[in-house]
Amino acid sequence: CAVRCRNTCPPQETRSPRQGHVRARFTRIKGRKKRPTLPLKQTPHFSELRAAPASTHLLVLHLVQASIAAPNVSLPEIALRVERMTLAKRLWRGIAADGTEFGFELDAPLKHGDTFFQSATARYTVHQHPESVIEVALDVAPSAAAGIGWAIGNLHLELQSEPTRLLAPDEPAVRQLLDRLKISFTPTTAIFRPGRFSRGQQPTHDLGTSHRH
């Protein structure tokens, strides 16, 4: 009888530890609560996205690649003001006084006063911000003025020459140098254009910011 029961009773199902783990994990996942979702009516329709208010307009970025060689000076002037270090770059962006935005991809940097864009009603010019500089009056002998310029340039500092004065950045190194040479100077503000040399009635030479000697 014992043999007959062993042969006729259905075999017991055996579960491996892996199957039990999978079933338990499936039960936990199945019992999780779903995250709340927004009702469909709160999702904006594509037609609503296309319908823009009447006051909305696209911003236009004007691309500038060079200054205008012969601008119409009779047109009203609109300034775009910029720092000297930005003006020395060839890739930059700026916004004019009337809110017009420009992108610059230049072959050569612009200079203070250049007209870079012109429309039928106005012309746009770049204006460099004034900055703190040291002024040295050129009421000395030409050899002394040359020595001052050499001393400043020997420190690899920038210099600008005008018919009646020398301009250098207002930095501690410049002040210490002039004090050591016993040269009087005056702190002031000006549009500093390093590498620009003007000598009386002679043509102005604009050498830029290079430190080549």
PEUR-V673199 format. One record per pair of residues at least 4 apart in sequence whose C-alpha atoms are under 8 Angstrom apart, sorted by the first residue. I is the first residue (numbers start at 1). J is the second residue. D is the distance in whole Angstrom. If there is no record, write none. Layout:
i->I j->J d->D
i->I j->J d->D
//
This chain:
i->1 j->5 d->6
i->2 j->6 d->6
i->3 j->7 d->6
i->4 j->8 d->6
i->5 j->9 d->6
i->15 j->19 d->6
i->15 j->20 d->7
i->16 j->20 d->7
i->17 j->21 d->6
i->18 j->22 d->6
i->19 j->23 d->6
i->20 j->24 d->6
i->21 j->25 d->6
i->22 j->26 d->6
i->23 j->27 d->6
i->24 j->28 d->6
i->25 j->29 d->6
i->26 j->30 d->6
i->27 j->31 d->6
i->28 j->32 d->7
i->38 j->42 d->7
i->38 j->43 d->7
i->39 j->43 d->7
i->44 j->48 d->6
i->44 j->49 d->7
i->45 j->49 d->7
i->46 j->50 d->6
i->47 j->51 d->6
i->48 j->52 d->8
i->52 j->56 d->7
i->60 j->100 d->8
i->60 j->101 d->7
i->61 j->100 d->8
i->61 j->101 d->5
i->61 j->102 d->5
i->61 j->103 d->6
i->62 j->101 d->6
i->62 j->102 d->5
i->62 j->103 d->6
i->63 j->102 d->6
i->63 j->103 d->5
i->63 j->104 d->6
i->63 j->105 d->7
i->64 j->102 d->7
i->64 j->103 d->6
i->64 j->104 d->5
i->64 j->105 d->6
i->64 j->106 d->7
i->64 j->116 d->7
i->64 j->117 d->7
i->65 j->104 d->6
i->65 j->105 d->5
i->65 j->106 d->5
i->65 j->107 d->7
i->66 j->105 d->8
i->66 j->106 d->6
i->66 j->107 d->7
i->66 j->108 d->8
i->66 j->110 d->8
i->66 j->116 d->7
i->67 j->110 d->7
i->67 j->114 d->6
i->67 j->115 d->6
i->67 j->116 d->4
i->67 j->117 d->7
i->68 j->114 d->8
i->68 j->115 d->6
i->68 j->116 d->5
i->68 j->117 d->7
i->69 j->115 d->8
i->71 j->115 d->7
i->71 j->118 d->7
i->71 j->123 d->8
i->72 j->123 d->7
i->73 j->123 d->8
i->75 j->121 d->6
i->75 j->122 d->5
i->75 j->123 d->6
i->76 j->121 d->7
i->76 j->122 d->5
i->76 j->123 d->6
i->77 j->122 d->6
i->77 j->123 d->5
i->77 j->124 d->6
i->77 j->125 d->7
i->78 j->96 d->7
i->78 j->97 d->6
i->78 j->98 d->7
i->78 j->122 d->7
i->78 j->123 d->6
i->78 j->124 d->5
i->78 j->125 d->6
i->79 j->96 d->6
i->79 j->97 d->6
i->79 j->124 d->6
i->79 j->125 d->5
i->79 j->126 d->6
i->79 j->127 d->6
i->80 j->94 d->7
i->80 j->95 d->6
i->80 j->96 d->4
i->80 j->97 d->6
i->80 j->124 d->7
i->80 j->125 d->6
i->80 j->126 d->5
i->80 j->127 d->6
i->81 j->96 d->7
i->81 j->97 d->8
i->81 j->126 d->6
i->81 j->127 d->5
i->81 j->128 d->6
i->81 j->129 d->6
i->82 j->86 d->7
i->82 j->87 d->7
i->82 j->94 d->8
i->82 j->126 d->7
i->82 j->127 d->6
i->82 j->128 d->5
i->82 j->129 d->6
i->83 j->87 d->6
i->83 j->128 d->6
i->83 j->129 d->5
i->84 j->88 d->6
i->84 j->128 d->6
i->84 j->129 d->7
i->84 j->192 d->8
i->85 j->89 d->7
i->86 j->92 d->7
i->87 j->109 d->7
i->87 j->110 d->6
i->87 j->111 d->7
i->87 j->128 d->7
i->88 j->109 d->6
i->88 j->110 d->7
i->89 j->109 d->6
i->90 j->104 d->7
i->90 j->105 d->6
i->90 j->106 d->5
i->90 j->107 d->7
i->90 j->108 d->6
i->90 j->109 d->5
i->91 j->103 d->8
i->91 j->104 d->5
i->91 j->105 d->5
i->91 j->106 d->7
i->92 j->103 d->6
i->92 j->104 d->5
i->92 j->105 d->7
i->93 j->101 d->7
i->93 j->102 d->6
i->93 j->103 d->5
i->93 j->104 d->6
i->94 j->101 d->6
i->94 j->102 d->5
i->94 j->103 d->7
i->95 j->99 d->6
i->95 j->100 d->6
i->95 j->101 d->4
i->95 j->102 d->6
i->96 j->100 d->5
i->96 j->101 d->6
i->96 j->102 d->8
i->96 j->124 d->8
i->106 j->110 d->8
i->110 j->114 d->7
i->110 j->126 d->8
i->111 j->126 d->7
i->112 j->126 d->6
i->112 j->127 d->5
i->112 j->128 d->6
i->113 j->125 d->6
i->113 j->126 d->5
i->113 j->127 d->6
i->114 j->125 d->5
i->114 j->126 d->6
i->115 j->123 d->7
i->115 j->124 d->6
i->115 j->125 d->4
i->115 j->126 d->7
i->116 j->123 d->8
i->116 j->124 d->6
i->116 j->125 d->6
i->116 j->126 d->7
i->117 j->123 d->6
i->117 j->124 d->5
i->117 j->125 d->7
i->118 j->122 d->6
i->118 j->123 d->4
i->118 j->124 d->6
i->119 j->123 d->6
i->128 j->191 d->7
i->129 j->191 d->6
i->130 j->189 d->6
i->130 j->190 d->5
i->130 j->191 d->4
i->130 j->192 d->7
i->131 j->189 d->5
i->131 j->190 d->6
i->131 j->191 d->6
i->131 j->192 d->7
i->132 j->169 d->7
i->132 j->170 d->6
i->132 j->187 d->7
i->132 j->188 d->6
i->132 j->189 d->5
i->132 j->190 d->7
i->133 j->167 d->6
i->133 j->168 d->6
i->133 j->169 d->5
i->133 j->170 d->4
i->133 j->187 d->6
i->133 j->188 d->6
i->133 j->189 d->6
i->133 j->190 d->7
i->133 j->192 d->7
i->134 j->167 d->6
i->134 j->168 d->5
i->134 j->169 d->6
i->134 j->170 d->5
i->134 j->174 d->8
i->134 j->175 d->8
i->134 j->185 d->6
i->134 j->186 d->6
i->134 j->187 d->5
i->134 j->188 d->6
i->135 j->165 d->6
i->135 j->166 d->6
i->135 j->167 d->5
i->135 j->168 d->7
i->135 j->185 d->6
i->135 j->186 d->5
i->135 j->187 d->6
i->135 j->188 d->7
i->136 j->165 d->5
i->136 j->166 d->5
i->136 j->167 d->7
i->136 j->183 d->8
i->136 j->184 d->7
i->136 j->185 d->5
i->136 j->186 d->7
i->137 j->164 d->6
i->137 j->165 d->4
i->137 j->166 d->6
i->137 j->185 d->7
i->138 j->145 d->7
i->138 j->163 d->8
i->138 j->164 d->5
i->138 j->165 d->5
i->138 j->166 d->7
i->139 j->164 d->7
i->140 j->144 d->6
i->140 j->145 d->6
i->141 j->145 d->6
i->142 j->146 d->6
i->143 j->147 d->6
i->144 j->148 d->6
i->145 j->149 d->6
i->146 j->150 d->6
i->147 j->151 d->6
i->148 j->152 d->6
i->149 j->153 d->6
i->149 j->159 d->7
i->150 j->154 d->6
i->151 j->155 d->7
i->151 j->177 d->8
i->152 j->156 d->7
i->152 j->157 d->6
i->152 j->158 d->7
i->152 j->159 d->7
i->152 j->174 d->7
i->152 j->177 d->8
i->153 j->157 d->5
i->153 j->158 d->7
i->153 j->159 d->7
i->153 j->211 d->8
i->156 j->211 d->7
i->157 j->168 d->8
i->157 j->169 d->8
i->158 j->168 d->6
i->158 j->169 d->7
i->158 j->194 d->6
i->158 j->195 d->7
i->158 j->209 d->7
i->159 j->166 d->7
i->159 j->167 d->6
i->159 j->168 d->5
i->159 j->169 d->8
i->159 j->194 d->5
i->159 j->195 d->6
i->159 j->196 d->8
i->160 j->166 d->6
i->160 j->167 d->5
i->160 j->168 d->6
i->160 j->192 d->7
i->160 j->193 d->6
i->160 j->194 d->5
i->160 j->195 d->6
i->160 j->196 d->5
i->160 j->197 d->6
i->161 j->165 d->6
i->161 j->166 d->5
i->161 j->167 d->6
i->161 j->195 d->8
i->161 j->196 d->6
i->161 j->197 d->5
i->161 j->198 d->6
i->161 j->199 d->8
i->162 j->166 d->6
i->162 j->167 d->8
i->162 j->197 d->6
i->162 j->198 d->5
i->162 j->199 d->6
i->163 j->198 d->6
i->163 j->199 d->5
i->163 j->200 d->5
i->167 j->192 d->7
i->168 j->174 d->7
i->168 j->192 d->8
i->168 j->194 d->8
i->169 j->174 d->7
i->169 j->192 d->8
i->170 j->174 d->7
i->170 j->175 d->7
i->170 j->187 d->7
i->171 j->175 d->7
i->172 j->176 d->6
i->173 j->177 d->6
i->174 j->178 d->6
i->175 j->179 d->6
i->176 j->180 d->6
i->177 j->181 d->6
i->178 j->182 d->6
i->178 j->183 d->5
i->178 j->184 d->7
i->178 j->185 d->8
i->179 j->183 d->6
i->179 j->184 d->8
i->193 j->208 d->8
i->194 j->208 d->6
i->194 j->209 d->6
i->195 j->205 d->8
i->195 j->206 d->6
i->195 j->207 d->5
i->195 j->208 d->5
i->195 j->209 d->5
i->195 j->210 d->8
i->196 j->204 d->7
i->196 j->205 d->6
i->196 j->206 d->4
i->196 j->207 d->6
i->196 j->208 d->7
i->197 j->204 d->6
i->197 j->205 d->5
i->197 j->206 d->6
i->197 j->207 d->8
i->198 j->202 d->7
i->198 j->203 d->7
i->198 j->204 d->5
i->198 j->205 d->6
i->199 j->203 d->7
i->199 j->204 d->7
//
